[in-house]
Structures are given as C-alpha cells and as structure tokens.
Amino acid sequence: MMEILQYPFFQRALIASVLLGFSLPLIGVFVVTRRLSFFSEAIAHSAFTGLALSALLMTPAMPTVIAFAMLVTLAIVFTLHRTEIPTDTVIGVYLALCAGAGILLLGVLQGYQTGLFQFLFGDILALAWEDVWLVVVMCVGSVLAVLAMWNALLRVSVHREMAMAMGTSAARVDLLFLVLLAVMVTLSLKLIGIVLVTAMLLLPAAAARNLTHSFRGMALLACVIGGVSSVLGLYASYWFGTASGAAIVVTAAVMFILSVLFRRGG
C-alpha cells in the first residue's frame, strides 16, 4: 500500500481527493437538508456547456466554466424571485436549457474534443501541482465560507420563515450559498467528472444523516465519510486498475448502503 505513495501523480491525487472528500460533504449537508440536489445537477450540466463554449471560443477552460456556472446560478435565483414557479421546475428549465445548448455547441465543434470528455468522466491522476494548489485554495475557502455563514445557513435551512423574522436575509444567504455550491461543483469536474460530482456531494451527507440526529454531528460525520471514501476509493482504483473518480463514488455508495443497514431507530 505504501509503495504507491512514492509516485508524485498519486501524491497529488491523494491530496486533492482528500480535500474534496472533506469539503464537498460539508456543503452537501446543506444540499441534502435544503433539497438542492437537482440544483447541483443543473450546475454540472451548465459546466459541460461552459466547456463546449470555451472550446468554441478558444478561451481557458476553467475560468469559462466558472463564469458560465455563475451566470446560470444568477439566472436561477433571479427567476425564482421573479416568478411563483416551483423551485424544482425552474431548475429543471435551466438544466434542459444547458443540456440543449451543450449538445448544440458540440455539434458546431469540429473533431474529437478530448478535454470535454476528461471533464465528463474525471481524471484525478492527471492533476498537476498547480491544480492541487488551486484545490487547496478553493477547499479551504469553501470551508471558511461555510463556517462564516453557518448560523445563517442553519436558520434558513431549518426554518426559513423564523429566520426571516429574526432579521436574516434569506435571499442573500440563498445567493451566497448557491454561488459557493456552483464554484465547488465546477472545481470538482476535472477530478471526479460531471457524472459523479453530484454523488460525492450527496452520498456522504445522506449516509451521515442516517447515522446521526444532530446537524453538527451530521456535518462532521459527512466530512469523515467523504475523506475516508476518497482514500479508499483512490487505492481501490489503483488495485483494480479502474477509473479513480468512479471508485471513490462507489466507495461512498457502499458506505451509504451500510448506513442504511446500521441506521439507528428514532
């Protein structure tokens, strides 16, 4: 097990996967509590459209993806506050729009776009050190942001009307959290791919919810499950010669199944 640690590519992958394994579930506990899993899926699809747009315009991939994800996030928030359409319907509209636009742009592009499929399926073993440092900055920043908004997020998530009565600006909290979620989703694409990023947000948080009865306990346990899943999944991908991102998510799924089997009553 230890000999693989001598390889720089595995060192980089391990550092990045553990950081994301801890930070994504911390955000995921609020995604699960507030039933925003559909939103993370929409942002993942918008990122694929952003990738196609960056290939078409020949602009840097990650800045273009993040900028497009921010645009979609602002559009969703604006639409929610301007209409009385249910949240899941609004998110579904933009998901369909992004999916259609992505397919349209792919049709315009000429040739096989390897970069698009790297983001679609993820390639954590191909990370360079500059990618790892970007992950460090974004993960530390996301954790600090969640901790800074913790009380307001908790109030809005548990009882929105009461939070507003206490003077909390629910609209501002919503916007800040959704922007943070969008940034972290797009950041994770190169690591575990569009197909799998939502699963890493949800599975550790869902497993932790089965095993704890307090919100703080759920958050701490979700981070532990995410970190352990990342390490075990990465080693499993090495042992079995399979995709690392998929192995990480399958490991987290196994932990979720175990949490269902060993869930405490009450």
N, C-alpha and C positions, 0 to 999 in steps of 0.2 A: 504493500500500500504506500510505503514511504518513498519508494524509488521514483515514482511518477512526479514527486514534488521537486525533483531536480530540474525539470524541464520548465523554461520560462513561460511557454504558452499555457501550461497547466497552472502555474502560479498566478498568471493574470486572470485566467478563467475562474479560479477558486476565489480570488479576492472579489472580483466583480459579482459572482453568483451569490456569495455570502452577503455582500452589501445589499443587493437587490432582494435576497431572500428575507432580510430583516426589514427593509424599508417598505417594500410593496405591501406586505401584510398589514403593516401599521396603518397604511392608507386604506387597505382592504376592509378593516373592521368597520370603518365608516361607510364604505361602499355597500357592505352587506347590511348594516343597520338601516341605511337610508334607501336600500333597494335601488342602487345605481349601477348594477352590473351591466344593464343594457347600454348605459352611457359609455362605459369603458370599451364596450364592443364597437360602438359608433366611432369613438376616437381612434380605435385601431384601424377601422376601415378608412377613416379620413387620412390616417398616416400613409396608407397604401396609395391613396390618391395623391398625397403630397409627394411621395416618392416618384410616382409616374410624372408628376408635374416638374420635379427637379430634373429628371432625365430629359424631359422635353425641352426645358429652358436652359439646360446645362448649368444649373446652379448647385451649390453644395447641398448634399442630401439632407443632413440632419437639421440645419437651420431652416430649410424649406419645409421639412416635415413638421417641425415645431410651430412654425409660423402658421401653416395651414390648419394644424390642430387647434391653435389658439383662435383662429378665425371661426372655425366650426363651433368651438365652445361658446364664444361670444354670441354667435348666431342662435344657438340653442337657448342660452339664457335670455336673450332678447325676445325670442319667440314665446318662451314660457311666460314672460312678464307682460307680453302684449296680447296674448290670447287666453282663452279658457280651455284650450285643448289639453287633454291629459298628458302628463309628462312622458309616459312611455310612447304615446303616439307621436309627439314632437320629436323625440329621439329617433324613433323609427323612420320618420320622414327624412331626417338628415342622414341616417345610416344608408337608406336607399339611395339618396342623392349622391353620397360619397362613393358608394359602390358602383353606381352607374357612371359617374364621372371618371372613376379609376379605370373601368373597363373601356370607356371611350378613349381615354388618353393612351391606354395600352395599344389600342387599335391604330392610333396615329404614329406611335413609335415604330421604328424600323429595327428589325433584328432581335436577337435574344438578349434580354436585359438581365444579366446575372446579378446585378446589385439589387434589383427588385425582389428576386427570389431569396437572396441572402436575408433580407429583412422579413420576408414572408415566413421562413422557417427558422431563422435564427442561426447564429454561428458564434457561440461564445468562445470557442477555442481559437478563433481568428482575431481576437482583440489585440490591439497594440497597447503599449503602456500609456499613450496619450488618451486612449479610450478608457482605460482603467481610471486615470486621474479624473476624467470627466464624470465617470460613475461615482467616484468618491465625493466630488463636489456636489453633484446633484442629490445623492442619497443623504449626505449629511445635511444639506439644505432642506430637503423634504422632511426629514425627521425634526429639525429645528422648527420648521414652519408648522408642522402638526402640533408640536408641543406648545408653540406660541398661541395657536388657535384652539387648543384642547378644550378649554371650558366652554367657549362659544360654540364649537362644533358639537360638543356633547349636549349642550342645552338644545340646540336646533335639531339634533338628531333624535333626541328622546321625546321632547315636547316642544314643537315649533311655536305654537300659539303662546305658551307660557314664556318661552324665550323672548318673543317679541314684546310681551307685556313687561318683561324685566328690562327692556331697553336694548336688547340685542338686535342688530341689523341683520335679519335673516338673509336678505338679498345679497348683502356684501359677503357674508360668510359663505353662501352658496357659490358666489362667483369665485372667491379666493380658493375654495376647496376644489371646484371643478377645473380651474386653471392648473392647480397643483397636480391633480389627477391626470390631466391631459399631458403635462410635461413628463411625468413619470412613465406614462404609457408609451409615449413616443421614444423616450430614452431607452426603454427596455426592449424595443423592437429588434435591435441588432443582436441582442443577447439571446432572447428566447422566442422571437418571432411574433408576428401579428396573431397567428392562430393560437398561440399559447399564453400570451401576456395576460389575458383576462383570467385564465385559470390560476395563475400564480397570485393574482390579486384576491381571488375568491376562496380558493381551496384551503389555505392555512387559516383564514379568518372563519370560514364555515366550520372547520374542524375544531377550532378553539371555542366557538360558540356552543358546540355540543358538549364540551368538557368543563365549561366554567359558567358561573352565574353572575359575575360582576363584569362591568365593562372594562375596567382596568386589567382584570385578570385575563379577559379575552384578548386584549391588545398585547399583553406580554406573552401569552402562550402562542398567539398567532405569529409573532416575530420569531419565537423559538422554533416553531414548526416549519416556518419558511426557511430559516437558516439551516436547520438540520436536513430538510428536503433538498436544499441546494447542494450541500456537501455530498450527501448520499447519492443523489441523482447524478452529480458530476462523476463520481467514482464509478457508478453503475454504467455510465456511458463509455467510460474507459475500459472497464472489464468486458463489456458485451459488444463494444465497437459500434455503438448506435448513436443517434443524434442526442447531443447533450441537453438541449432545451426540452425535448420530449421526455427524456429520462427524469429530469428534475420535476416536471409536472406530473408524470406518472407516480413518482415517489410521493409527492404531495397528495395525490389522489388516494394512494394506499393509506396514508395517514388519516385522510378524511373518512375512509371506509372503517378504519379501526376506531375512530372517534364515534362513529355511529354504533358500532358493536359494543363499545365500552361506555356509552353515554350513561351518565348518572341520571336517575329519575328526579322529578321535582321541577 
